[in-house]
Amino acid sequence: MGLKRLLSLLILTTFLSACSMTPTHRIERTVDLQRPTEETILYFVPFLPVLAPDELTSDLFNQIVDGFDGAAAGSGLSALILKREVASVDPAWLGQQYYVTGSVFAYGQDSGCCSTEIKLSTRLQLYQPGTPYPVLRIDLPYRILFDHDRSNLEIETERMAATLAEQLRNALLAEIAPL
């Protein structure tokens, strides 16, 4: 009887370990991806909230852009915010630039008496000169669960935005910073 129970626990542990082994982020790149040369400006288009809180989306965007120049120090890359929608920018000019779009989507919040769980997904897309489609896409799902006795929604949302901004910024720089 003990051997059957041990075998059952081993199978259950293996199954649960496999379920928890989700990647932190997924990166898709096309064969056309070319790293920018030194002294390149990367234009950031404000992120689109898709059924996600506007405040969280704008906070995430601001933290990515605000920390970009520091994180990219020495690479020759710098960030500027494109303060218009992509559709209102001259296509000929935009087609000659590196620019990043992003979105926050699949937001879900489940609160109970003692804890709250938040799930969401983020996506960053990089466009490069001469290419009308994204050459790089970074998807980052995120989940937090916190106890109401130890934290609150405002603190955890700020922490989530900071963590996501750092992870997305680092993943982007790892793919495009000049070698």
Backbone as ProteinMPNN parsed JSONL, in Angstrom:
{"seq_chain_A": "MGLKRLLSLLILTTFLSACSMTPTHRIERTVDLQRPTEETILYFVPFLPVLAPDELTSDLFNQIVDGFDGAAAGSGLSALILKREVASVDPAWLGQQYYVTGSVFAYGQDSGCCSTEIKLSTRLQLYQPGTPYPVLRIDLPYRILFDHDRSNLEIETERMAATLAEQLRNALLAEIAPL", "coords_chain_A": {"N_chain_A": [[0.82, -1.201, 0.0], [1.965, 1.252, 0.721], [3.821, 1.715, -1.321], [2.2, 2.17, -3.572], [0.943, 4.518, -2.821], [3.149, 6.223, -2.61], [4.002, 6.188, -5.272], [1.759, 7.369, -6.466], [1.886, 9.951, -5.311], [4.319, 10.794, -6.406], [3.717, 10.894, -9.156], [1.699, 12.849, -9.105], [3.166, 15.056, -8.13], [5.007, 15.388, -10.225], [3.242, 16.043, -12.301], [2.096, 18.458, -11.329], [4.408, 20.038, -11.23], [5.042, 20.204, -13.927], [2.849, 21.675, -14.813], [3.304, 24.132, -13.64], [5.441, 25.134, -14.961], [5.55, 27.462, -16.758], [6.594, 29.67, -19.303], [8.307, 32.779, -18.651], [8.119, 34.819, -20.465], [7.214, 35.17, -23.937], [8.808, 35.223, -27.005], [8.623, 36.29, -30.305], [10.217, 36.502, -33.345], [10.901, 37.839, -36.567], [12.601, 36.791, -39.559], [13.519, 39.054, -40.665], [14.349, 40.824, -38.722], [16.464, 43.35, -37.728], [19.095, 44.527, -35.86], [19.133, 47.779, -34.457], [21.356, 50.415, -35.473], [24.018, 52.184, -33.803], [23.147, 55.179, -31.982], [20.34, 55.422, -32.378], [16.95, 56.338, -32.431], [14.219, 55.167, -30.687], [10.888, 55.082, -31.14], [8.097, 55.291, -29.05], [4.806, 54.304, -28.991], [1.916, 55.254, -27.282], [0.498, 52.778, -25.152], [-2.159, 50.46, -25.772], [-5.058, 49.915, -23.984], [-6.861, 47.001, -23.638], [-9.745, 46.101, -22.602], [-8.706, 46.495, -20.059], [-7.528, 48.213, -17.135], [-7.182, 51.712, -17.647], [-5.425, 53.322, -16.165], [-3.489, 51.514, -15.17], [-2.401, 50.632, -17.597], [-1.329, 53.037, -18.689], [0.486, 53.679, -16.661], [2.259, 51.505, -16.793], [3.273, 51.894, -19.416], [4.519, 54.449, -19.093], [6.504, 53.814, -17.192], [8.085, 52.002, -18.607], [9.099, 53.614, -20.706], [10.264, 55.744, -19.226], [12.36, 54.429, -17.891], [13.872, 53.484, -19.956], [16.075, 54.84, -21.289], [18.058, 54.849, -19.297], [18.406, 52.075, -18.876], [19.288, 51.377, -21.376], [21.711, 52.558, -21.571], [24.809, 53.323, -23.022], [24.338, 51.783, -25.249], [23.559, 53.274, -27.375], [20.964, 53.586, -28.039], [17.927, 55.406, -27.736], [14.899, 56.677, -26.247], [11.815, 58.035, -27.377], [8.614, 59.483, -26.999], [5.929, 58.946, -29.113], [3.517, 61.055, -29.657], [1.118, 60.817, -30.961], [-1.528, 58.952, -32.514], [-0.731, 56.052, -34.424], [-2.007, 55.947, -36.915], [-2.359, 58.633, -37.559], [0.083, 59.627, -38.235], [2.536, 60.585, -40.621], [2.86, 58.205, -43.076], [5.117, 57.718, -44.707], [7.247, 58.875, -43.27], [7.046, 57.432, -40.847], [7.561, 54.871, -41.753], [10.281, 54.851, -41.93], [11.327, 54.623, -39.453], [12.257, 53.164, -36.257], [9.879, 51.8, -34.201], [7.751, 51.23, -31.33], [4.896, 49.48, -30.346], [2.251, 48.692, -28.054], [0.207, 46.665, -25.849], [-2.168, 46.06, -23.243], [-3.957, 43.404, -22.035], [-6.558, 40.918, -21.503], [-7.236, 41.171, -18.815], [-7.985, 40.298, -15.54], [-9.616, 40.261, -12.443], [-9.976, 38.874, -9.337], [-11.486, 38.958, -6.375], [-11.671, 37.945, -3.023], [-12.715, 37.321, 0.341], [-10.346, 37.446, 1.756], [-8.164, 37.588, 0.051], [-6.769, 38.64, -3.136], [-6.638, 38.007, -6.588], [-4.913, 38.813, -9.512], [-4.798, 38.748, -12.974], [-3.19, 39.214, -16.067], [-2.231, 40.05, -19.441], [0.475, 41.192, -21.432], [1.718, 42.867, -24.323], [4.326, 43.671, -26.506], [5.324, 45.207, -29.501], [7.68, 45.502, -32.08], [8.501, 47.6, -34.721], [10.389, 48.062, -37.66], [12.463, 50.161, -39.794], [11.302, 50.252, -43.147], [9.731, 47.982, -43.014], [6.491, 46.899, -42.94], [5.201, 45.403, -41.017], [5.201, 43.963, -37.69], [8.43, 43.12, -36.508], [9.288, 41.977, -34.278], [7.868, 40.467, -31.468], [6.826, 40.543, -28.177], [5.397, 38.735, -25.698], [3.995, 38.812, -22.536], [2.698, 37.203, -19.918], [1.09, 37.721, -16.749], [0.649, 37.193, -13.275], [-0.658, 37.75, -10.096], [-1.125, 37.111, -6.637], [-2.401, 38.162, -3.69], [-2.525, 38.677, -0.15], [-4.979, 40.283, 1.724], [-4.389, 41.222, 4.274], [-1.731, 41.799, 4.186], [-1.166, 43.493, 2.081], [-2.434, 45.842, -0.42], [-4.723, 46.659, -3.103], [-3.856, 48.947, -4.561], [-1.081, 49.167, -3.948], [-0.15, 46.679, -4.911], [-0.828, 46.864, -7.624], [0.832, 48.943, -8.474], [3.296, 47.72, -7.979], [3.089, 45.58, -9.754], [3.021, 46.919, -12.25], [5.6, 48.052, -12.247], [7.237, 45.757, -12.192], [6.449, 44.429, -14.571], [7.16, 46.42, -16.447], [9.956, 46.507, -16.181], [10.645, 43.851, -16.926], [9.63, 43.69, -19.581], [11.04, 45.795, -20.831], [13.712, 44.914, -20.482], [13.638, 42.509, -21.94], [13.108, 43.495, -24.505], [15.391, 45.112, -24.968], [17.38, 43.146, -24.868], [16.953, 41.898, -27.254], [17.331, 43.864, -29.237], [19.434, 45.675, -28.727], [22.427, 47.103, -29.926], [25.139, 44.978, -30.83]], "CA_chain_A": [[0.0, 0.0, 0.0], [2.846, 2.412, 0.809], [4.445, 1.936, -2.618], [1.189, 2.774, -4.44], [0.753, 5.906, -2.395], [4.366, 6.943, -2.995], [3.954, 6.341, -6.729], [0.719, 8.366, -6.752], [2.425, 11.267, -4.954], [5.357, 11.118, -7.381], [3.032, 11.269, -10.398], [1.034, 14.129, -8.853], [4.212, 16.084, -8.042], [5.521, 15.597, -11.582], [2.195, 16.743, -13.049], [2.015, 19.838, -10.85], [5.629, 20.741, -11.651], [4.919, 20.492, -15.355], [1.851, 22.72, -14.976], [3.814, 25.424, -13.187], [6.61, 25.517, -15.757], [5.171, 28.327, -17.857], [7.661, 30.625, -19.556], [8.033, 34.116, -18.151], [7.665, 35.594, -21.618], [7.37, 34.507, -25.235], [9.331, 36.151, -28.011], [8.554, 35.871, -31.708], [10.936, 37.443, -34.212], [10.934, 37.441, -37.975], [13.969, 36.73, -40.087], [13.874, 40.411, -41.096], [14.768, 41.658, -37.6], [17.832, 43.884, -37.789], [19.378, 45.375, -34.697], [19.415, 49.17, -34.835], [22.738, 50.855, -35.332], [24.173, 53.131, -32.698], [22.479, 56.476, -32.097], [19.015, 55.211, -32.948], [15.809, 56.704, -31.598], [13.118, 54.217, -30.694], [9.658, 55.81, -30.829], [7.113, 54.501, -28.319], [3.42, 54.715, -29.169], [1.196, 54.897, -26.048], [-0.077, 51.443, -25.189], [-3.601, 50.33, -25.906], [-5.696, 49.021, -23.008], [-7.95, 46.21, -24.202], [-10.474, 45.614, -21.433], [-7.788, 46.583, -18.922], [-7.594, 49.566, -16.573], [-6.37, 52.734, -18.319], [-4.366, 53.792, -15.27], [-2.444, 50.497, -15.174], [-1.769, 50.65, -18.913], [-0.495, 54.23, -18.836], [1.584, 53.57, -15.701], [3.206, 50.558, -17.387], [3.911, 52.583, -20.534], [5.413, 55.49, -18.579], [7.659, 53.208, -16.541], [8.97, 51.446, -19.645], [9.78, 54.718, -21.393], [11.102, 56.482, -18.281], [13.555, 53.671, -17.563], [14.54, 52.954, -21.151], [17.374, 55.45, -21.562], [19.004, 54.352, -18.299], [18.673, 50.664, -19.134], [19.961, 51.259, -22.673], [22.937, 53.369, -21.531], [25.953, 52.731, -23.692], [23.95, 51.047, -26.452], [23.267, 54.216, -28.443], [19.516, 53.665, -28.237], [17.203, 56.314, -26.854], [13.45, 56.567, -26.401], [10.954, 59.209, -27.476], [7.196, 59.128, -27.075], [5.193, 59.422, -30.272], [2.31, 61.516, -28.963], [-0.059, 60.69, -31.816], [-1.834, 57.593, -32.941], [0.032, 55.653, -35.605], [-2.783, 56.272, -38.12], [-2.294, 60.059, -37.87], [1.469, 59.984, -38.536], [2.898, 60.435, -42.033], [3.342, 56.83, -43.288], [6.472, 57.708, -45.289], [8.179, 59.134, -42.177], [6.974, 56.33, -39.9], [8.181, 53.714, -42.389], [11.74, 54.971, -41.842], [11.67, 54.685, -38.029], [12.003, 52.061, -35.333], [8.878, 52.202, -33.211], [7.208, 50.171, -30.486], [3.506, 49.573, -29.906], [2.011, 47.728, -26.993], [-1.16, 46.564, -25.339], [-2.443, 45.31, -22.017], [-5.228, 42.747, -22.316], [-6.913, 39.729, -20.719], [-7.175, 41.542, -17.402], [-9.011, 39.717, -14.689], [-9.378, 40.488, -11.022], [-10.885, 38.062, -8.532], [-11.28, 39.27, -4.96], [-12.464, 37.239, -2.032], [-12.705, 37.972, 1.654], [-9.011, 37.554, 2.341], [-7.101, 37.721, -0.945], [-7.123, 39.067, -4.492], [-5.799, 37.51, -7.666], [-4.982, 39.601, -10.739], [-4.133, 38.147, -14.134], [-3.233, 40.025, -17.277], [-1.207, 39.791, -20.444], [1.001, 42.382, -22.097], [2.376, 42.597, -25.609], [5.124, 44.731, -27.124], [5.664, 44.894, -30.891], [8.68, 46.394, -32.659], [8.506, 47.799, -36.169], [11.665, 48.637, -38.073], [12.379, 50.864, -41.082], [11.1, 49.475, -44.367], [8.947, 46.778, -42.775], [5.16, 47.344, -42.484], [4.667, 44.486, -40.016], [6.128, 43.875, -36.559], [9.52, 42.162, -36.676], [9.518, 41.393, -32.961], [6.712, 40.527, -30.581], [7.105, 39.998, -26.852], [4.188, 38.522, -24.909], [4.332, 38.546, -21.141], [1.561, 37.059, -19.014], [1.458, 38.041, -15.367], [-0.362, 36.803, -12.285], [-0.3, 37.97, -8.7], [-2.099, 36.757, -5.624], [-1.938, 38.765, -2.446], [-3.36, 38.614, 1.039], [-5.438, 41.631, 2.097], [-3.758, 41.629, 5.523], [-0.334, 42.161, 3.948], [-1.026, 44.481, 1.013], [-3.72, 46.283, -0.955], [-4.778, 46.691, -4.565], [-3.041, 50.044, -5.08], [0.342, 48.795, -3.83], [0.136, 45.551, -5.797], [-0.911, 47.335, -9.006], [2.082, 49.676, -8.714], [4.375, 46.718, -8.022], [2.901, 44.83, -10.988], [3.449, 47.769, -13.366], [7.064, 48.177, -12.194], [7.82, 44.467, -12.568], [6.2, 44.227, -15.999], [7.959, 47.387, -17.208], [11.35, 46.067, -16.176], [10.783, 42.623, -17.709], [9.429, 43.992, -21.002], [12.166, 46.633, -21.273], [14.904, 44.065, -20.57], [13.471, 41.57, -23.064], [13.253, 44.282, -25.737], [16.805, 45.49, -25.127], [18.159, 41.947, -25.157], [16.767, 41.542, -28.668], [17.656, 44.89, -30.225], [20.603, 46.514, -28.431], [23.555, 46.788, -30.816], [26.141, 44.073, -30.236]], "C_chain_A": [[0.857, 1.255, 0.0], [3.482, 2.74, -0.535], [3.463, 2.582, -3.596], [0.983, 4.242, -4.097], [1.952, 6.765, -2.797], [4.388, 7.2, -4.499], [2.916, 7.38, -7.132], [1.204, 9.774, -6.451], [3.492, 11.72, -5.95], [4.737, 11.582, -8.7], [2.369, 12.629, -10.241], [2.047, 15.266, -8.802], [4.771, 16.403, -9.422], [4.514, 16.383, -12.416], [2.117, 18.209, -12.636], [3.25, 20.642, -11.237], [5.554, 21.116, -13.121], [3.922, 21.613, -15.601], [2.398, 24.087, -14.595], [4.995, 25.905, -14.01], [6.189, 26.327, -16.979], [6.275, 29.345, -18.074], [7.287, 32.008, -19.038], [7.583, 35.027, -19.284], [7.911, 34.787, -22.892], [7.8, 35.557, -26.24], [9.192, 35.522, -29.383], [9.275, 36.928, -32.53], [10.896, 36.923, -35.642], [12.389, 37.403, -38.424], [14.451, 38.113, -40.508], [14.435, 41.276, -39.972], [16.236, 42.045, -37.732], [18.029, 44.78, -36.577], [19.659, 46.793, -35.176], [20.905, 49.471, -34.687], [22.815, 51.824, -34.163], [23.499, 54.448, -33.035], [21.14, 56.352, -32.822], [17.949, 55.621, -31.942], [14.725, 55.653, -31.793], [11.875, 54.988, -30.255], [8.67, 54.861, -30.159], [5.734, 55.114, -28.515], [2.681, 54.339, -27.879], [0.427, 53.582, -26.195], [-1.591, 51.478, -25.192], [-4.144, 49.413, -24.811], [-6.875, 48.303, -23.664], [-8.643, 45.52, -23.029], [-9.545, 45.501, -20.221], [-7.858, 48.009, -18.393], [-6.653, 50.548, -17.278], [-5.194, 53.166, -17.459], [-3.201, 52.801, -15.231], [-1.678, 50.524, -16.489], [-0.863, 51.861, -19.075], [0.682, 54.213, -17.866], [2.663, 52.627, -16.231], [3.973, 51.22, -18.522], [4.933, 53.607, -20.038], [6.658, 54.905, -17.932], [8.621, 52.58, -17.548], [9.777, 52.558, -20.291], [10.73, 55.462, -20.452], [12.401, 55.746, -17.966], [14.365, 53.216, -18.753], [15.935, 53.531, -21.338], [18.432, 54.982, -20.563], [19.386, 52.909, -18.554], [19.461, 50.469, -20.431], [21.275, 52.043, -22.719], [24.099, 52.615, -22.175], [25.617, 51.988, -24.974], [23.718, 51.968, -27.643], [21.793, 54.342, -28.745], [18.923, 54.675, -27.267], [15.716, 56.243, -27.199], [12.815, 57.94, -26.511], [9.518, 58.724, -27.59], [6.599, 59.753, -28.321], [3.812, 59.793, -29.754], [1.055, 61.491, -29.82], [-0.311, 59.231, -32.108], [-1.083, 57.304, -34.231], [-0.691, 56.059, -36.89], [-2.679, 57.745, -38.507], [-0.877, 60.542, -38.198], [1.737, 59.725, -40.014], [3.496, 59.039, -42.261], [4.756, 56.766, -43.861], [7.516, 57.93, -44.193], [8.228, 57.944, -41.222], [7.661, 55.083, -40.453], [9.696, 53.736, -42.355], [12.232, 54.935, -40.39], [11.544, 53.311, -37.366], [10.943, 52.557, -34.365], [8.258, 50.982, -32.545], [5.75, 50.482, -30.18], [3.317, 48.535, -28.803], [0.56, 47.706, -26.587], [-1.163, 45.771, -24.035], [-3.832, 44.723, -22.209], [-5.417, 41.547, -21.4], [-6.79, 39.994, -19.225], [-8.322, 40.892, -16.659], [-8.636, 39.911, -13.232], [-10.429, 39.712, -10.249], [-10.563, 38.301, -7.064], [-12.226, 38.443, -4.104], [-12.381, 37.983, -0.713], [-11.294, 38.273, 2.136], [-7.894, 37.789, 1.333], [-7.674, 38.183, -2.287], [-6.12, 38.47, -5.467], [-6.016, 38.409, -8.878], [-4.197, 38.875, -11.814], [-4.234, 39.136, -15.281], [-2.144, 39.579, -18.227], [-0.782, 41.114, -21.056], [1.687, 41.951, -23.388], [3.093, 43.848, -26.072], [5.434, 44.294, -28.545], [6.626, 45.952, -31.416], [8.547, 46.4, -34.172], [9.854, 48.421, -36.515], [11.521, 49.298, -39.438], [12.224, 49.898, -42.261], [10.256, 48.227, -44.199], [7.583, 47.173, -42.204], [4.52, 46.441, -41.421], [5.664, 44.398, -38.852], [7.188, 42.794, -36.801], [9.867, 41.475, -35.361], [8.247, 41.546, -32.135], [7.085, 39.836, -29.277], [5.783, 39.924, -26.099], [4.602, 38.142, -23.494], [3.05, 38.432, -20.319], [2.028, 37.348, -17.585], [0.299, 37.684, -14.45], [0.178, 37.129, -10.905], [-1.461, 37.536, -7.822], [-1.588, 37.352, -4.326], [-3.004, 38.701, -1.37], [-3.725, 40.037, 1.454], [-4.83, 42.126, 3.404], [-2.341, 42.151, 5.309], [-0.141, 43.253, 2.898], [-2.416, 44.948, 0.59], [-3.612, 46.411, -2.477], [-3.885, 47.772, -5.153], [-1.552, 49.69, -5.061], [0.694, 47.694, -4.821], [0.059, 45.945, -7.273], [0.348, 48.112, -9.38], [3.254, 48.71, -8.852], [4.304, 45.925, -9.333], [3.383, 45.641, -12.19], [4.97, 47.888, -13.403], [7.749, 46.889, -12.645], [7.652, 44.203, -14.057], [7.054, 45.16, -16.851], [9.409, 46.936, -17.285], [11.543, 44.828, -17.044], [10.612, 42.879, -19.206], [10.6, 44.796, -21.573], [13.422, 45.774, -21.448], [14.818, 43.083, -21.731], [13.651, 42.292, -24.397], [14.717, 44.626, -25.981], [17.687, 44.29, -25.447], [18.077, 41.578, -26.638], [17.31, 42.586, -29.636], [18.888, 45.736, -29.932], [21.739, 46.118, -29.355], [24.594, 45.921, -30.102], [27.481, 44.743, -30.054]], "O_chain_A": [[0.507, 2.233, -0.661], [3.666, 3.913, -0.861], [3.856, 3.453, -4.371], [0.864, 5.092, -4.979], [1.791, 7.892, -3.265], [4.747, 8.289, -4.947], [3.157, 8.183, -8.034], [0.969, 10.694, -7.235], [3.557, 12.899, -6.298], [5.194, 12.562, -9.289], [2.459, 13.472, -11.133], [1.808, 16.331, -9.372], [4.985, 17.57, -9.749], [4.894, 17.29, -13.155], [2.078, 19.098, -13.486], [3.133, 21.828, -11.545], [5.954, 22.212, -13.514], [4.122, 22.424, -16.505], [1.994, 25.097, -15.172], [5.502, 27.0, -13.764], [6.445, 25.919, -18.112], [6.843, 29.841, -17.101], [6.111, 32.369, -18.989], [6.752, 35.912, -19.078], [8.709, 33.851, -22.912], [7.224, 36.642, -26.313], [9.587, 34.376, -29.602], [8.974, 38.117, -32.422], [10.862, 35.716, -35.882], [13.281, 37.918, -37.75], [15.65, 38.326, -40.689], [14.951, 42.361, -40.24], [17.121, 41.195, -37.834], [17.227, 45.675, -36.309], [20.341, 46.99, -36.182], [21.608, 48.859, -33.883], [21.793, 52.229, -33.608], [23.304, 54.791, -34.201], [20.858, 57.094, -33.763], [18.033, 55.295, -30.758], [14.368, 55.303, -32.918], [11.814, 55.488, -29.132], [8.436, 53.755, -30.646], [5.522, 56.295, -28.24], [2.809, 53.203, -27.421], [-0.202, 53.318, -27.219], [-2.213, 52.408, -24.678], [-3.735, 48.255, -24.718], [-7.784, 48.948, -24.187], [-8.183, 44.491, -22.535], [-9.602, 44.531, -19.465], [-8.215, 48.923, -19.137], [-5.475, 50.252, -17.481], [-4.088, 53.356, -17.965], [-2.042, 53.215, -15.255], [-0.449, 50.449, -16.498], [0.264, 51.725, -19.552], [1.766, 54.684, -18.209], [3.853, 52.924, -16.125], [5.198, 51.117, -18.582], [6.072, 53.63, -20.503], [7.753, 55.441, -18.102], [9.836, 52.623, -17.358], [10.998, 52.457, -20.41], [11.861, 55.774, -20.824], [13.439, 56.383, -17.791], [15.432, 52.625, -18.589], [16.889, 52.776, -21.528], [19.578, 54.743, -20.943], [20.56, 52.551, -18.459], [20.214, 49.504, -20.563], [21.883, 52.178, -23.781], [24.33, 51.436, -21.905], [26.521, 51.6, -25.715], [23.682, 51.512, -28.786], [21.403, 55.12, -29.616], [19.362, 54.787, -26.122], [15.33, 55.81, -28.285], [13.218, 58.885, -25.833], [9.242, 57.689, -28.198], [6.748, 60.953, -28.556], [3.016, 58.907, -29.444], [0.038, 62.078, -29.45], [0.574, 58.387, -31.969], [-0.832, 58.205, -35.031], [-0.047, 56.474, -37.854], [-2.889, 58.083, -39.672], [-0.664, 61.735, -38.414], [1.226, 58.762, -40.587], [4.541, 58.725, -41.691], [5.513, 55.852, -43.533], [8.549, 57.261, -44.177], [9.306, 57.497, -40.832], [8.274, 54.325, -39.701], [10.337, 52.748, -42.713], [13.408, 55.184, -40.123], [10.832, 52.428, -37.843], [11.096, 53.625, -33.772], [8.237, 49.88, -33.093], [5.409, 51.603, -29.803], [4.125, 47.619, -28.647], [-0.217, 48.599, -26.927], [-0.291, 44.942, -23.773], [-4.779, 45.449, -22.509], [-4.531, 41.207, -20.616], [-6.305, 39.153, -18.468], [-9.473, 40.932, -17.093], [-7.48, 39.744, -12.844], [-11.628, 39.873, -10.479], [-9.508, 37.901, -6.572], [-13.404, 38.271, -4.417], [-12.01, 39.157, -0.677], [-11.075, 39.253, 2.849], [-6.785, 38.154, 1.721], [-8.879, 38.124, -2.531], [-4.917, 38.432, -5.206], [-7.151, 38.73, -9.231], [-3.068, 38.44, -11.588], [-5.25, 39.813, -15.441], [-1.247, 38.822, -17.856], [-1.583, 42.04, -21.181], [2.165, 40.824, -23.517], [2.539, 44.947, -26.037], [5.772, 43.133, -28.774], [6.415, 47.149, -31.22], [8.489, 45.352, -34.815], [10.393, 49.216, -35.745], [10.561, 49.027, -40.161], [12.912, 48.882, -42.356], [10.08, 47.477, -45.159], [7.514, 47.723, -41.105], [3.401, 46.708, -40.98], [6.839, 44.724, -39.017], [6.87, 41.69, -37.243], [10.638, 40.516, -35.333], [7.631, 42.612, -32.105], [7.586, 38.712, -29.265], [5.127, 40.944, -25.889], [5.443, 37.268, -23.287], [2.391, 39.436, -20.05], [3.211, 37.23, -17.267], [-0.869, 37.849, -14.799], [1.326, 36.822, -10.585], [-2.623, 37.592, -8.223], [-0.463, 37.073, -3.911], [-4.204, 38.676, -1.643], [-2.852, 40.902, 1.525], [-4.76, 43.336, 3.625], [-1.809, 42.866, 6.158], [0.922, 43.87, 2.83], [-3.431, 44.525, 1.145], [-2.529, 46.283, -3.048], [-3.216, 47.529, -6.157], [-0.849, 49.894, -6.051], [1.72, 47.769, -5.497], [0.809, 45.409, -8.089], [0.87, 47.955, -10.484], [4.099, 48.866, -9.733], [5.331, 45.636, -9.946], [4.079, 45.11, -13.056], [5.567, 47.83, -14.478], [8.725, 46.929, -13.394], [8.601, 43.801, -14.731], [7.611, 44.739, -17.865], [10.019, 46.985, -18.354], [12.499, 44.758, -17.816], [11.369, 42.341, -20.014], [11.086, 44.506, -22.666], [14.119, 45.896, -22.455], [15.806, 42.85, -22.426], [14.276, 41.759, -25.314], [15.222, 44.446, -27.089], [18.639, 44.41, -26.217], [19.016, 41.016, -27.2], [17.711, 42.24, -30.746], [19.349, 46.456, -30.818], [21.993, 44.93, -29.553], [24.881, 46.117, -28.921], [28.424, 44.116, -29.569]]}, "name": "protein", "num_of_chains": 1, "seq": "MGLKRLLSLLILTTFLSACSMTPTHRIERTVDLQRPTEETILYFVPFLPVLAPDELTSDLFNQIVDGFDGAAAGSGLSALILKREVASVDPAWLGQQYYVTGSVFAYGQDSGCCSTEIKLSTRLQLYQPGTPYPVLRIDLPYRILFDHDRSNLEIETERMAATLAEQLRNALLAEIAPL"}
